[in-house]
Amino acid sequence: MDKISVDVAIVGGGIMGCSAALALRKAGLTVALFDKGLCGAQASGVNAGGVRQQGRHVTEMPMTRRAAKIWPRLHEILGEDIEFRQVGHMRLARSEADVEMLEKHAAMAREHDLHLQLLSGKVVQEMFPWVGRKIAGASLAVEDGHANPRLVAPAFARAARAHGADIREFTPVESAQWTGQHFEIEAPDLQVKARHLVNAAGAWAGKFLSLFGESAPLTLRTPNLFVTEPVSYFMTKSIAVCGGAVYFRQVERGNVVLGGGPGWGDLTIERARNRADTTLGQFQRAAELVPELEGLQIIRSWSGLEGDLPDKLPIVGMSRTTPNLIHAFGFCGHGFQLGPAMGEIICELVCEGRSQTPIDAFCISRFDTQAVEQKRTAGATH
Ligand SMILES: Cc1cc2nc3c(=O)[nH]c(=O)nc-3n(C[C@H](O)[C@H](O)[C@H](O)COP(=O)(O)OP(=O)(O)OC[C@H]3O[C@@H](n4cnc5c(N)ncnc54)[C@H](O)[C@@H]3O)c2cc1C
């Protein structure tokens, strides 16, 4: 039986856990990270690679802005090219009502120092002739773009290891308890003593709630993704559409990655896959926006297992029941962009008990309040 003692134990080697491991080592703490498989093999490695700030809820703006400042220098921080391309992200409007929505969103974003460019349908046509004619307008986030999800979390893990973190793959954490002074954590042939525990277990994070007498309405989300054969590079922006019906981007080597809508997944057997009906519907919707997509061959399709919450916001912050336990999970299909900032935020929570970036909106207790509120409203109605 191997026995180790560290300042911080992290469950989960996705982008959240791995970026936290690096930040914590840089802050001088001893760190051990455990993943039941390979680092970056779950949601963090199979996502659409979208690095976007626009379209986010107002409470996520400080976090997404913090992350956006890190992405352009991430290759230097990690010492590897993670294929981040700051091509810009364009959200298309199909109606005047959508245009109005984009204007409102741009005004909110401006308050957070994110300056979205609002383009009329005519300007979109002139600047991007490959966009279909039915577009009423668009908003463009020039700082946004995409990266290769296969590369990012493993690169964080390698960088954390190079800085002295103990990264253990194929090490499922089976149990954990708080003794009153420290955590005792068990994995096969391993006992870990840690002052702090980070629950970055993604879709599996519920286990580390119930172990500590907490709960949250965490469910499973399985976004549907697919990729086409490579064609000459023409799509110079990442694309999304108001209403979120479909999103897509072209990589430099020519393939177009598309997503949107539900795939299929089962957490108990750790399987996720695409749904043909979703894929075909999304492809048709995408071709209506960008006609050049029509007729391209789909060469692969997939999905992934991601934690989902009713208000589509993550749970980030201190546990209510257990000292020194930090939760960071339930990113509802849009956590990849946030990952680099989340590592720093988790590090601040460990070191100072609070984050420089506002995260109150993501506290686990918000669901208690909602439940209480729902009960109160139901009581008033009857
Ligand atoms: C198909 C898909 C498309 C997406 N597209 C985008 C996008 O374009 N842009 C964007 O911003 N976001 C996107 N997302 C969301 C983004 O991928 C996630 O929010 C983010 O990767 C979550 O990171 P994580 O570290 O919390 O979770 P994960 O990457 O799932 O990592 C959690 C890790 O915990 C490990 N683990 C769990 N339980 C244990 C245990 N008991 N012991 C040890 N290890 C354990 C797992 O093995 C896993 O590796 C997408 C997600 C999916 C699934």
The ligand as a Tripos MOL2 file, in Angstrom:
@<TRIPOS>MOLECULE
LIG
   53    58     1     0     0
SMALL
NO_CHARGES

@<TRIPOS>ATOM
      1 C1        -19.3030   16.9970  -26.5240 C.3       1 LIG1
      2 C2        -18.9510   18.2420  -25.7300 C.ar      1 LIG1
      3 C3        -18.7380   19.4520  -26.4010 C.ar      1 LIG1
      4 C4        -18.3650   20.5990  -25.6600 C.ar      1 LIG1
      5 N1        -18.0040   21.7510  -26.3320 N.ar      1 LIG1
      6 C5        -17.4840   22.7910  -25.6370 C.ar      1 LIG1
      7 C6        -16.9960   23.9420  -26.3030 C.ar      1 LIG1
      8 O1        -16.9590   23.9960  -27.5340 O.2       1 LIG1
      9 N2        -16.5450   24.9960  -25.5560 N.ar      1 LIG1
     10 C7        -16.5400   24.9560  -24.1960 C.ar      1 LIG1
     11 O2        -16.1520   25.9550  -23.5670 O.2       1 LIG1
     12 N3        -16.9440   23.8430  -23.5360 N.ar      1 LIG1
     13 C8        -17.4030   22.7670  -24.2110 C.ar      1 LIG1
     14 N4        -17.8120   21.6530  -23.5590 N.ar      1 LIG1
     15 C9        -17.7300   21.6250  -22.0980 C.3       1 LIG1
     16 C10       -16.3340   21.3150  -21.5910 C.3       1 LIG1
     17 O3        -15.7510   20.2670  -22.3180 O.3       1 LIG1
     18 C11       -16.4370   20.9360  -20.1090 C.3       1 LIG1
     19 O4        -17.1780   21.9330  -19.4150 O.3       1 LIG1
     20 C12       -15.0850   20.8350  -19.4410 C.3       1 LIG1
     21 O5        -14.2100   20.0500  -20.2140 O.3       1 LIG1
     22 C13       -15.2620   20.2310  -18.0580 C.3       1 LIG1
     23 O6        -13.9830   19.9390  -17.5360 O.3       1 LIG1
     24 P1        -13.8570   19.0970  -16.2120 P.3       1 LIG1
     25 O7        -12.4180   19.0400  -15.8770 O.co2     1 LIG1
     26 O8        -14.7980   19.6450  -15.1980 O.co2     1 LIG1
     27 O9        -14.4810   17.6580  -16.5680 O.3       1 LIG1
     28 P2        -13.8400   16.3780  -17.3140 P.3       1 LIG1
     29 O10       -13.0050   16.7430  -18.4560 O.co2     1 LIG1
     30 O11       -14.9600   15.4180  -17.5440 O.co2     1 LIG1
     31 O12       -12.8700   15.7880  -16.2060 O.3       1 LIG1
     32 C14       -13.3330   15.1510  -15.0510 C.3       1 LIG1
     33 C15       -12.3650   14.0080  -14.7820 C.3       1 LIG1
     34 O13       -12.6570   13.4370  -13.5070 O.3       1 LIG1
     35 C16       -12.3020   12.0820  -13.5730 C.3       1 LIG1
     36 N5        -12.9450   11.3730  -12.4730 N.ar      1 LIG1
     37 C17       -14.2680   11.3190  -12.1880 C.ar      1 LIG1
     38 N6        -14.4760   10.5810  -11.0720 N.ar      1 LIG1
     39 C18       -13.2590   10.1850  -10.6350 C.ar      1 LIG1
     40 C19       -12.8160    9.4080   -9.5320 C.ar      1 LIG1
     41 N7        -13.6650    8.8390   -8.6580 N.pl3     1 LIG1
     42 N8        -11.4890    9.1840   -9.3800 N.ar      1 LIG1
     43 C20       -10.5960    9.7190  -10.2580 C.ar      1 LIG1
     44 N9        -10.9760   10.4540  -11.3230 N.ar      1 LIG1
     45 C21       -12.2780   10.6910  -11.5100 C.ar      1 LIG1
     46 C22       -12.7890   11.6510  -14.9710 C.3       1 LIG1
     47 O14       -12.1390   10.4790  -15.4070 O.3       1 LIG1
     48 C23       -12.4770   12.8760  -15.8030 C.3       1 LIG1
     49 O15       -11.2580   12.7590  -16.5140 O.3       1 LIG1
     50 C24       -18.2330   20.5140  -24.2540 C.ar      1 LIG1
     51 C25       -18.4830   19.3060  -23.6000 C.ar      1 LIG1
     52 C26       -18.8280   18.1700  -24.3280 C.ar      1 LIG1
     53 C27       -19.0490   16.8630  -23.5980 C.3       1 LIG1
@<TRIPOS>BOND
     1     1     2 1
     2     2     3 ar
     3     2    52 ar
     4     3     4 ar
     5     4     5 ar
     6     4    50 ar
     7     5     6 ar
     8     6     7 ar
     9     6    13 1
    10     7     8 2
    11     7     9 ar
    12     9    10 ar
    13    10    11 2
    14    10    12 ar
    15    12    13 ar
    16    13    14 ar
    17    14    15 1
    18    14    50 ar
    19    15    16 1
    20    16    17 1
    21    16    18 1
    22    18    19 1
    23    18    20 1
    24    20    21 1
    25    20    22 1
    26    22    23 1
    27    23    24 1
    28    24    25 2
    29    24    26 1
    30    24    27 1
    31    27    28 1
    32    28    29 2
    33    28    30 1
    34    28    31 1
    35    31    32 1
    36    32    33 1
    37    33    34 1
    38    33    48 1
    39    34    35 1
    40    35    36 1
    41    35    46 1
    42    36    37 ar
    43    36    45 ar
    44    37    38 ar
    45    38    39 ar
    46    39    40 ar
    47    39    45 ar
    48    40    41 1
    49    40    42 ar
    50    42    43 ar
    51    43    44 ar
    52    44    45 ar
    53    46    47 1
    54    46    48 1
    55    48    49 1
    56    50    51 ar
    57    51    52 ar
    58    52    53 1
@<TRIPOS>SUBSTRUCTURE
     1 LIG1         1 GROUP 0 **** ****
